[in-house]
């Protein structure tokens, strides 16, 4: 293994490595707040310590670099030099050089050949240059270094006589370094004095230890009290042995449980307690604050800012959150990648941010906290959010999803495509994050340690990635389940809940063809039997409708499914043992464990189990779709509409927007009367014409009849239906069709294809004079012309008849461009109803409308809580009263103005 | 004389020998958990003094019919490879023989290819033939030589 490294050197290397990590972080903090003397003092002290130790160990290259760095820092410290990003970059570069030297040192045990003249002269030049500038400025530094500013100087400093001969005895002789000082450089002795004057760790001043600790604590540094370095292998070994001890304890306890009275009971109880405590202690030795994995991140963000010309602030929260060091090591790289990703793709350039009305400096927030045996790490930025359309397009281009599939995916689902293998979102590959490894690698790494990753993104507002990982890998909480003779452990992390299904239970297993599903809280959960997955069923798993079974509801990534098992035993803390290489090819297992009774059982890999459900993929996709649309509503501004589901002339559900319906009534069919114009009913003291959604013949003649009542002004009409089924709130995606009159199209609601009926068709059918009658009261001598702009066919079809029915002439435009063409033809409109899908274009559009002498633009919104727009509050499209009222008042004010 | 020590054991009716140095221990497998979806020659996993042992069925490996009834006298040869414990389930354990390595004869050319792949050769004893088994090869996955290569 080569020569054993000198103990002293090794200790120096470990300590220096730690110090350097701190410096990186501190410097970045210092750059953002140059007035923070504490931080600067910290940095100064650290570099000084490194320099001092190097001198002691005889490492001249390291010492020289550290010295030059310290000189520059010293100038910052006494305010002679202003802190600039370039200066900080320079110091960081010198720190990088020190790291490189240390790296070589730890591998070869000697400093590499060569010298560091390049970096040292840059540092010195900066010190001089900065000083010249400072001297030029008429200000007296508190402690001016005694130097004569000279613009340039040949390198005579190594030889005092030569320098003297050349007449450039600009600096003073430093006996410690055996050379002349450069302008701006201070002598070793002065640095030493400055160092001693620097408020440092209290032990230097021989203060009381309590105070020292307090001072440390105040700086937010991780406490340094009474620690020793222990080889990781020793800890690992200890952990293994404790694991064995726990198993043996469990076995003993199991044995004793069957013995009624035993003299071993008391001592075993004690052994058990101590074992538990021991296990906890050993676990603790493996725990490290997550902050240690974050140390490098401020530097990474800073460098990214420089490279990308962005301004980003990294905010870290929860550094003290502890987790197993094995896990810690494994998440370091994914985290670094995610931070880079956020810098690169998340946060916009300062110009774009200002244009978007955001503060110039972007924020990346890193947060960690515990949540029931897991640690959650969130990386969120306040950047541009994910570009849904670009992702969709790219995913199709790369063949990750087929175009049809991509089209029906919800935004949240599309966003998750960034985790798909081979996906890289950056349109332009930068050297930051576009290096062939993408979020899929992050996802794989996180999943490798039994974690999950998810993201939320909102266009223009930012993206949040959250990782959920177990605190430790060695011991996991698992649910022990049974199928036939077999027992398996299922990691609790992926288990959502347990459901019992059977004839006597609330939940029943149902079938779609041969696929088992479970109706769980109004959602369909695809089911798969563990027996089937593991090939244990004798008869090819013939589905039985009256099965009595336990269903473990599991979630793996975005896939949610139910696992049918025969028995559920217990939750146990199990020690994970690696899977034998000879079993490694079975994807369904992730490891094995020994239970308290001594039996070995396999640990199921939730990911592997999920993958083996191939024939259920379609069902799952639909379930996921529903779920995604549900969850995406939280942050995706979708067109959410409340719909009334009913049946008429068939089993298939039909729907119409609930907002159009005034009342739901259940009337006695015997009171219906037949008139020349069709059936009517006495309703609230007046005649209400009736029409049945499936044709008038379907109207009942006896019993109760469900009626949807629509009213307009003084007149009402009733639409009879067979039954009212439900009210759903959903993102309405209508596929238009011309299949029959009275149907706008179909949409998938609650997983079922549903006809969306055209209300206006039925209304005019019920009473041909209805539309006119409705407008009778406010009919104008000249019908006013309204331009309706909406890109959504559903709303165009819904609103145009409505506005028309209210007594206006309606011209429909599909887009703002289309509207402009129509306006350009010399048409003058009394009012323009415009959808605010493109708020940015509204200003311009308004100007065009105003130019032509048209009436006001009334903004429309598809959301029920109407947002404010540049043109004032938007009117919700679904609220016909508000819409007509807004139209009316707009026209009235126009009339008054004219 | 170049002598080698062999542990002899029976799988089915055939007597095999394996080099003493290759064998870690001999144990009585109990409470074996079968592993669904695993290769047919894997008998299951079991707990041997706190270690998890992957047990192989010797008969299945050699293409022999399974034992008709379990007489409770099943034994296994324990092998350690790459920090993992394996067990080879056999029918009967025999004596330890000291044999001259020079008297090892090559496999007969007409030997069953599966057997030939795990046999290092044959010793002619007084009243029977002793097939010298390459345990590493025996426990390697078919087509892969991970364990043999590591040894």
Boltz contact constraints between the chains, C-beta under 6 A:
constraints:
  - contact:
      token1: [A, 244]
      token2: [B, 50]
      max_distance: 6.0
  - contact:
      token1: [A, 247]
      token2: [B, 50]
      max_distance: 6.0
  - contact:
      token1: [A, 534]
      token2: [B, 36]
      max_distance: 6.0
  - contact:
      token1: [A, 534]
      token2: [B, 37]
      max_distance: 6.0
  - contact:
      token1: [A, 535]
      token2: [B, 37]
      max_distance: 6.0
  - contact:
      token1: [A, 536]
      token2: [B, 36]
      max_distance: 6.0
  - contact:
      token1: [A, 577]
      token2: [B, 52]
      max_distance: 6.0
  - contact:
      token1: [A, 580]
      token2: [B, 54]
      max_distance: 6.0
  - contact:
      token1: [A, 580]
      token2: [B, 84]
      max_distance: 6.0
  - contact:
      token1: [A, 582]
      token2: [B, 54]
      max_distance: 6.0
  - contact:
      token1: [A, 583]
      token2: [B, 38]
      max_distance: 6.0
  - contact:
      token1: [A, 586]
      token2: [B, 37]
      max_distance: 6.0
  - contact:
      token1: [A, 586]
      token2: [B, 38]
      max_distance: 6.0
  - contact:
      token1: [A, 592]
      token2: [B, 45]
      max_distance: 6.0
  - contact:
      token1: [A, 592]
      token2: [B, 52]
      max_distance: 6.0
  - contact:
      token1: [A, 594]
      token2: [B, 47]
      max_distance: 6.0
  - contact:
      token1: [A, 598]
      token2: [B, 47]
      max_distance: 6.0
  - contact:
      token1: [A, 599]
      token2: [B, 31]
      max_distance: 6.0
  - contact:
      token1: [A, 600]
      token2: [B, 33]
      max_distance: 6.0
  - contact:
      token1: [A, 600]
      token2: [B, 45]
      max_distance: 6.0
  - contact:
      token1: [A, 600]
      token2: [B, 46]
      max_distance: 6.0
  - contact:
      token1: [A, 600]
      token2: [B, 47]
      max_distance: 6.0
  - contact:
      token1: [A, 600]
      token2: [B, 52]
      max_distance: 6.0
  - contact:
      token1: [A, 602]
      token2: [B, 35]
      max_distance: 6.0
